[in-house]
Amino acid sequence: MQTSEMTAKMAAGQGFIAALDQSGGSTPKALAGYGVTEDAWGTEEEMFGLIHEMRCRIIRSSAFSGNKVIGAILFERTMDGTVDGKSVPAALIERGVVPFIKIDKGLEDEANGVQLMKPMPELDALLTKASALGVYGTKERSVINSANAEGIAAVVKQQFAVGKQVLAHGMMPIIEPEVNIKSETRAECDAILLTEILKNLDELPEGQQVMLKLSLPVVAGTFDPLVKHPKVLRVVALSGGYKRPEACVELAKNAGIIASFSRALLEDLRAHMSDDEFDASLAGAIDEIHAGSTRKTAAIAA
């Protein structure tokens, strides 16, 4: 796929984005969910080797193709690795899946109800490397815990600043200001976030676009103005801790928004499964998430 084909697929593809980007501290939890306990490795390198093999098994699966999975977000180590002798981005592209890379280096401590991204001093070098490997875009995550207008404005400002750096490398940023689904002020967070994103979109030069990865809103249809915005290529949703059935129900209520699920995609996969069992389980998850992304039950907020 050429860049123009990837853009077209992201803009209108009937599918969803798989988030295969667990990293650092979240890796043991991801492996535990897969049925691999901490006594299975002795070093960090062995741990990352195990999570890489899990991801390779997903990518190799007959269920994992560009027909329903239109994109995949990778951890840097995964991007640097191989699947059956091919670079992971090349293997994805061969299957019709558009590759992205997670670029944030974790979160700062909470202030003003939010967690900003930690500094990324080596971002330009990472973007240069990723682009050379055929990676189409990036994903960067911040977290919003409460409806603090100053904090949310700071999150969105930082996200768009990083997004502009990504755009300068000819890549597509997925801007991810995640609202914590356990927040007691989620609806208020959604409303403030919408206002701030619209402000920052208006400041983007004409002809530039970003993607957005957002928590599923409390009120269905809240993010309709973003779905329809000319400077937004696509809006995707994270599962945010919902189990897959609930996440898919909530997703289906929001027209134009597709999934970018991680835990909700992988939650039923286990290391001990035979290849047939693994493929069948993954296919079932993909079908369910694809349905929530493409078959909508409510297009307008109540």
C-alpha positions as CSV (number, residue, x, y, z in Angstrom):
1,M,0.0,0.0,0.0
2,Q,1.2,3.5,-0.9
3,T,0.6,6.4,1.6
4,S,-2.4,7.6,-0.4
5,E,-3.9,4.1,-0.2
6,M,-3.4,4.0,3.5
7,T,-5.0,7.4,3.9
8,A,-8.0,6.2,1.9
9,K,-8.3,3.1,4.0
10,M,-8.2,5.1,7.2
11,A,-10.7,7.6,5.9
12,A,-13.4,5.1,4.8
13,G,-12.3,1.6,5.6
14,Q,-15.0,-0.6,7.0
15,G,-13.2,-2.1,9.9
16,F,-11.2,-1.2,13.1
17,I,-7.7,-0.6,14.4
18,A,-6.1,-3.3,16.6
19,A,-4.0,-1.8,19.4
20,L,-1.0,-4.1,19.9
21,D,1.1,-1.6,21.8
22,Q,1.2,-2.7,25.4
23,S,4.6,-1.6,26.7
24,G,6.8,-1.3,29.7
25,G,4.8,-1.7,32.9
26,S,1.7,-3.0,31.1
27,T,3.5,-5.9,29.5
28,P,3.3,-8.3,32.5
29,K,-0.4,-7.6,32.8
30,A,-0.9,-8.3,29.1
31,L,1.1,-11.5,29.3
32,A,-0.9,-12.6,32.4
33,G,-4.1,-12.1,30.5
34,Y,-2.6,-14.4,27.8
35,G,-2.0,-17.0,30.4
36,V,1.8,-16.4,30.8
37,T,2.8,-15.8,34.4
38,E,5.9,-13.9,35.5
39,D,7.8,-17.1,36.3
40,A,8.0,-17.7,32.6
41,W,10.8,-15.1,32.1
42,G,13.9,-14.2,34.0
43,T,14.9,-11.0,32.2
44,E,13.2,-8.0,30.6
45,E,14.4,-9.2,27.2
46,E,12.8,-12.6,27.7
47,M,9.6,-10.8,28.7
48,F,9.5,-8.7,25.6
49,G,10.3,-11.8,23.5
50,L,7.2,-13.5,24.9
51,I,4.9,-10.5,24.1
52,H,6.5,-10.2,20.7
53,E,5.7,-13.9,20.0
54,M,2.1,-13.3,21.1
55,R,1.8,-10.4,18.7
56,C,3.4,-12.4,15.9
57,R,0.8,-15.2,16.5
58,I,-2.0,-12.6,16.1
59,I,-0.5,-11.2,12.9
60,R,0.0,-14.6,11.4
61,S,-3.6,-15.7,12.2
62,S,-5.9,-16.3,9.2
63,A,-8.4,-14.2,11.1
64,F,-6.2,-11.1,11.1
65,S,-6.4,-9.4,7.7
66,G,-7.2,-6.0,6.2
67,N,-10.7,-7.0,5.5
68,K,-11.9,-6.2,9.0
69,V,-8.7,-5.0,10.8
70,I,-7.7,-1.9,8.8
71,G,-4.9,-0.8,11.1
72,A,-2.6,-1.9,13.9
73,I,-0.8,0.2,16.5
74,L,2.6,-1.2,17.5
75,F,5.0,-0.8,20.4
76,E,8.5,0.4,19.2
77,R,10.1,-3.0,20.0
78,T,7.4,-4.7,18.0
79,M,8.0,-2.4,15.0
80,D,11.7,-3.2,15.2
81,G,11.1,-6.9,15.2
82,T,10.2,-9.4,12.4
83,V,7.5,-11.8,11.6
84,D,8.7,-14.8,9.5
85,G,11.7,-12.9,8.3
86,K,9.8,-9.7,7.4
87,S,9.7,-6.5,9.3
88,V,6.5,-6.2,11.3
89,P,5.3,-3.1,9.4
90,A,5.9,-4.9,6.1
91,A,4.1,-8.0,7.3
92,L,1.1,-5.9,8.2
93,I,1.1,-4.0,5.0
94,E,1.2,-7.3,3.1
95,R,-2.0,-8.3,4.9
96,G,-3.7,-5.0,4.1
97,V,-3.3,-3.6,7.6
98,V,-2.0,0.0,8.0
99,P,0.8,0.2,10.6
100,F,1.0,2.9,13.4
101,I,3.4,3.2,16.2
102,K,2.9,4.3,19.9
103,I,5.3,7.2,20.5
104,D,4.5,8.4,24.0
105,K,6.9,7.5,26.8
106,G,4.4,7.3,29.6
107,L,2.6,9.8,31.8
108,E,3.6,12.5,34.2
109,D,2.1,12.5,37.7
110,E,-1.4,13.9,37.9
111,A,-1.8,17.7,38.1
112,N,-5.0,19.7,37.5
113,G,-7.0,16.5,37.1
114,V,-4.9,15.2,34.2
115,Q,-1.7,13.4,33.3
116,L,0.3,14.9,30.5
117,M,2.8,13.0,28.4
118,K,6.4,12.7,29.5
119,P,9.0,14.5,27.3
120,M,10.0,12.8,24.1
121,P,13.4,14.2,23.3
122,E,14.2,11.5,20.8
123,L,10.9,11.7,18.9
124,D,12.3,13.1,15.6
125,A,14.7,10.1,15.4
126,L,11.9,7.7,16.1
127,L,9.7,9.2,13.5
128,T,12.4,9.1,10.9
129,K,13.1,5.4,11.7
130,A,9.4,4.5,11.6
131,S,8.7,6.3,8.4
132,A,11.6,4.5,6.7
133,L,10.0,1.2,7.8
134,G,6.7,2.1,6.1
135,V,4.8,3.1,9.2
136,Y,1.9,5.3,8.3
137,G,1.2,7.1,11.6
138,T,1.6,7.4,15.4
139,K,-0.4,7.2,18.6
140,E,0.2,9.3,21.7
141,R,-1.8,9.0,25.0
142,S,-2.6,11.4,27.8
143,V,-5.2,10.8,30.5
144,I,-8.0,13.0,31.9
145,N,-9.3,12.1,35.3
146,S,-11.6,15.0,36.2
147,A,-13.4,17.9,34.6
148,N,-10.7,20.5,35.2
149,A,-10.9,23.0,32.3
150,E,-7.3,24.2,32.7
151,G,-5.9,20.6,32.8
152,I,-7.9,19.4,29.8
153,A,-6.8,22.5,27.8
154,A,-3.2,21.6,28.6
155,V,-3.6,18.0,27.6
156,V,-5.1,18.9,24.2
157,K,-2.5,21.7,23.6
158,Q,0.3,19.2,24.2
159,Q,-1.3,16.5,22.1
160,F,-1.7,18.9,19.1
161,A,1.9,20.1,19.5
162,V,3.2,16.5,19.3
163,G,0.7,15.9,16.4
164,K,2.2,18.8,14.5
165,Q,5.7,17.3,14.9
166,V,4.4,14.1,13.5
167,L,2.8,15.8,10.6
168,A,6.1,17.5,9.8
169,H,7.5,14.0,9.1
170,G,4.7,13.3,6.7
171,M,3.0,10.9,9.1
172,M,-0.5,10.8,10.5
173,P,-0.9,11.4,14.3
174,I,-3.6,9.7,16.3
175,I,-4.2,12.1,19.1
176,E,-5.4,10.3,22.3
177,P,-6.6,12.4,25.2
178,E,-8.2,9.5,27.1
179,V,-11.0,10.3,29.6
180,N,-10.8,7.8,32.5
181,I,-14.1,5.9,32.4
182,K,-14.0,5.7,36.2
183,S,-14.1,9.5,36.5
184,E,-17.1,10.8,38.5
185,T,-17.2,13.8,36.0
186,R,-17.0,11.9,32.7
187,A,-19.8,13.8,31.0
188,E,-18.3,17.1,31.9
189,C,-14.9,15.9,30.8
190,D,-16.4,14.9,27.4
191,A,-17.9,18.4,26.9
192,I,-14.7,20.3,27.8
193,L,-12.6,18.0,25.7
194,L,-14.9,18.5,22.7
195,T,-14.5,22.3,23.0
196,E,-10.8,22.2,23.3
197,I,-10.3,19.8,20.4
198,L,-12.4,21.9,18.2
199,K,-10.3,25.0,19.1
200,N,-7.1,23.2,18.2
201,L,-8.5,21.8,15.0
202,D,-9.4,25.3,13.9
203,E,-5.7,26.3,14.4
204,L,-4.4,23.6,12.1
205,P,-3.4,24.8,8.6
206,E,-5.9,24.1,5.8
207,G,-5.2,20.7,4.2
208,Q,-3.8,19.1,7.3
209,Q,-5.7,16.3,9.1
210,V,-5.3,14.3,12.3
211,M,-7.0,11.2,13.7
212,L,-8.5,11.1,17.2
213,K,-8.7,8.3,19.7
214,L,-11.2,9.0,22.4
215,S,-12.9,7.2,25.2
216,L,-16.5,6.2,24.4
217,P,-18.7,9.2,25.5
218,V,-21.3,9.1,28.3
219,V,-23.8,10.6,25.9
220,A,-23.9,8.9,22.5
221,G,-23.2,11.3,19.6
222,T,-21.2,13.8,21.8
223,F,-18.3,13.6,19.3
224,D,-20.4,13.9,16.1
225,P,-18.8,17.3,15.4
226,L,-15.4,15.7,15.4
227,V,-16.5,12.8,13.2
228,K,-17.8,15.3,10.6
229,H,-14.9,17.8,10.9
230,P,-12.9,18.3,7.7
231,K,-9.6,18.3,9.6
232,V,-10.3,14.9,11.2
233,L,-9.5,11.9,9.0
234,R,-11.1,9.4,11.4
235,V,-12.3,9.1,15.0
236,V,-11.6,5.9,16.8
237,A,-12.5,4.7,20.3
238,L,-10.6,2.9,23.0
239,S,-12.3,0.3,25.2
240,G,-10.9,2.0,28.3
241,G,-11.5,-0.9,30.6
242,Y,-14.9,-2.0,29.3
243,K,-15.2,-5.8,28.6
244,R,-15.6,-6.4,24.9
245,P,-19.4,-7.0,24.9
246,E,-20.1,-3.7,26.7
247,A,-17.5,-1.8,24.7
248,C,-19.1,-3.0,21.4
249,V,-22.6,-2.0,22.6
250,E,-21.3,1.5,23.5
251,L,-19.3,1.8,20.3
252,A,-22.4,0.9,18.2
253,K,-24.3,3.9,19.6
254,N,-21.8,6.3,18.1
255,A,-22.1,6.9,14.3
256,G,-18.8,7.2,12.4
257,I,-16.6,6.0,15.2
258,I,-14.6,2.8,14.8
259,A,-12.8,0.8,17.5
260,S,-9.1,0.9,18.4
261,F,-9.3,-1.8,21.1
262,S,-6.5,-3.6,22.9
263,R,-7.6,-5.6,26.0
264,A,-11.1,-6.0,24.5
265,L,-9.6,-7.6,21.4
266,L,-7.2,-9.9,23.2
267,E,-9.1,-10.8,26.4
268,D,-10.1,-14.4,25.3
269,L,-6.7,-15.4,23.8
270,R,-4.5,-17.9,25.7
271,A,-1.0,-19.2,25.1
272,H,-2.1,-22.8,25.6
273,M,-4.6,-22.7,22.7
274,S,-4.1,-24.8,19.7
275,D,-3.7,-22.8,16.5
276,D,-7.3,-23.6,15.5
277,E,-8.6,-22.6,18.9
278,F,-6.6,-19.4,18.8
279,D,-7.7,-18.5,15.3
280,A,-11.4,-19.2,16.2
281,S,-11.2,-17.1,19.3
282,L,-9.5,-14.2,17.5
283,A,-12.0,-14.4,14.7
284,G,-14.9,-14.2,17.1
285,A,-13.4,-11.1,18.8
286,I,-12.7,-9.5,15.4
287,D,-16.2,-10.1,14.2
288,E,-17.8,-8.6,17.3
289,I,-15.6,-5.5,17.3
290,H,-16.1,-5.1,13.5
291,A,-19.8,-5.2,14.0
292,G,-19.7,-2.5,16.7
293,S,-17.6,-0.4,14.3
294,T,-19.7,-0.7,11.2
295,R,-23.3,-1.5,12.3
296,K,-24.6,1.4,14.3
297,T,-27.7,1.3,16.6
298,A,-28.0,5.1,17.3
299,A,-26.6,7.9,15.3
300,I,-27.9,10.8,17.3
301,A,-27.5,11.6,20.9
302,A,-30.6,11.6,23.1
